[in-house]
Amino acid sequence: MDSLKESLLELITQTSTNLPPDVRKALGVTLEIESPGTQSSQALNIIATNIDMAEQDVGPVCQDTGMPTFEIHTPVGVNQILIKKVIKEAIAEATKLGKLRPNSVDSITGENSGNNLGEETPVFHFEQWEQDEIEVKLILKGGGCENKNIQYSLPCDLDHLGKAGRDLEGVRKCLLHAVWQAQGQGCAPGALGVCIGSDRAHGYVLAKGQLFRTLEDVNPNPVLAKLEAEVMEEANKLGVGAMGFGGKASLIGCKVMAANRLPASFFVSVAYDCWAFRRLGVRLNATTGKITDWLYRDPTEPVIKMAKAEGFQLTGREVVLTPPLKEEQMRSLKVGDVVRITGDLYTGRDAVHAYLMNNPPPVDLHGQILYHCGPVMMKEGGEWVVKAAGPTTSIREEPYQGEVLRRYGVRAVIGKGGMGAKTLAALKECGAVYLNGIGGAAQFYARTLDKVYDVHLMEFGVPEAMWHLHATDFVAIVTMDANGHSLHAEVEKETGKALAGLASLPK
C-alpha cells in the first residue's frame, strides 16, 4: 500500500486544521442566536475567525490536539499490523510538521516522547467488515474537554437536580448536569457523546464512539431521538454560553446510544467534546492505500467561512497592559473589562506550577503575566516560532496558583474556564487579576505572539516548558478581579438556578 502513509498524513492534517461542515454549521447557528455585543458573542466571533485562520494556514484549530483516536474497519485478510505501523509513522510525521502538538507523556517518568508515540498512544479500535475498502475515522479530543467527561451510576443525587433514578428521566438529568458541570472549562458550546448502560470501561468507549456521528443526524431509535432533542433544547436554556461567559448557546450536539447492562449496574457515560470538534474520516483502496472518498465532508465543495467580521471587534475602550504591571492598575480593573496586552508573556502550566512550589523561577516574574498555555512550536531558520497558542484550562493550577502569586509577584494570569476560591482570595490579597482568553483559539492568539525570546525548563517537553514570548495586542477579558469578584462563580450560581428549574419535565 504505497499511498497509505500519504493518505493517513492528509487525514491527520485535515482533522487537526479544518473543522467538518456539520460542526461549522452548528457553530454558525450559535453565532446567529447569541446576543450581539455580549461576552459570549465576542468569544464566538474569535472562535469563527480562528476556524477560518486554521483552515487558511493549515494550522491546528486548537493547540491541544489531544489523544489521537482511530476507529478502523478493514476487509478480511488486510494486514492490521501494517496499518497500525503506518499510522504511527504518519502521527510522528504530523507532529514533526507542527500539525499535532507532542502530547504523549510517560505516566511514570513524566517524560514527553516528543512525537506523540508511546505506550498505548495513539489509540486504535480495529474491526473487520465485509466491504472491499478500508475505513479510517479519527477524532482529536483535547485534554480540557477530556477532563470534563463524566460517568454516573444510577440512582444518584445530582447538584440542583435531586434524585436521578434508573430510567430515562434519570438519564436526562445526568446529561443536563454533564453540560452544567463543564461550564467554560470544557470550551463551551460543546457536544455530548453518551452511552446508557454497558460496564464502566466499555461505556466510555461507546460514549466516545457516539461523537463519530454527524451533529445533524437523527437517532434511528425514536425514544433516544426524543431524548437527544429534549437535552439539546433544555441545555441551551441553562445559560452557560460560549466559554462559560453566560449566553444562549451551551450545546451543539447530543448523541446517545444504549447498551445492555448488568442487573446491578446502571451507568450513564458521557464523553464531552468542545466546540473545536475535530473528527474526520476516509475510505481507502485496500490495495494501494489511496483515498477513494472522504467522510463528513466533500472536498470538492467550498469550505464554509465562519467569520462575519475579523476577530475581536475593538471599541477603543480596551485597557492597554504593558508589563511589568503595577498593583494599582490591576486593582482598578473590573470583571468584564477587555484588555489588550503588548509586551512580555511567560507560559506556565502543570509542570511549571509544580516546579515553582519547590524551586525559584528561572526568570523574574514580578509584575509579569503568566499564560496557562502549552503551545505548538516549530523551528524555522534556526528560530522558534509560535504555530498555535490558545489558553489551557486553568482550574488544574488551582492547588498552586495562590502561592505562585504570593511568592513571585505575578500580576496577571491568562487562561480559560476560570479558577476557584483559593486563587480568587490570592488575587484580592496580592492585587492581581485573572484574564480569560478564548479556549481553542490557537491561531488567533498565535498571530499576536510575534517573537520568542527564550525557553526555560525544556526538560518538561515543548508544551510544558516556560516560553518567554512577546505579545502584540493580545486580547482577553477580566473574569476574576482584585476586588473579590468572579464571573465564573456568578455564572455557575445562575446556571445552577436554571438547572434546578429543569429538574422535572413539563407536564
Summary of the structure (lengths in Angstrom):
residues: 507
radius of gyration: 22.4
end to end distance: 59.3
largest distance: 70.6
contacts: 1881
relative contact order: 0.16
helix: 35%
strand: 26%
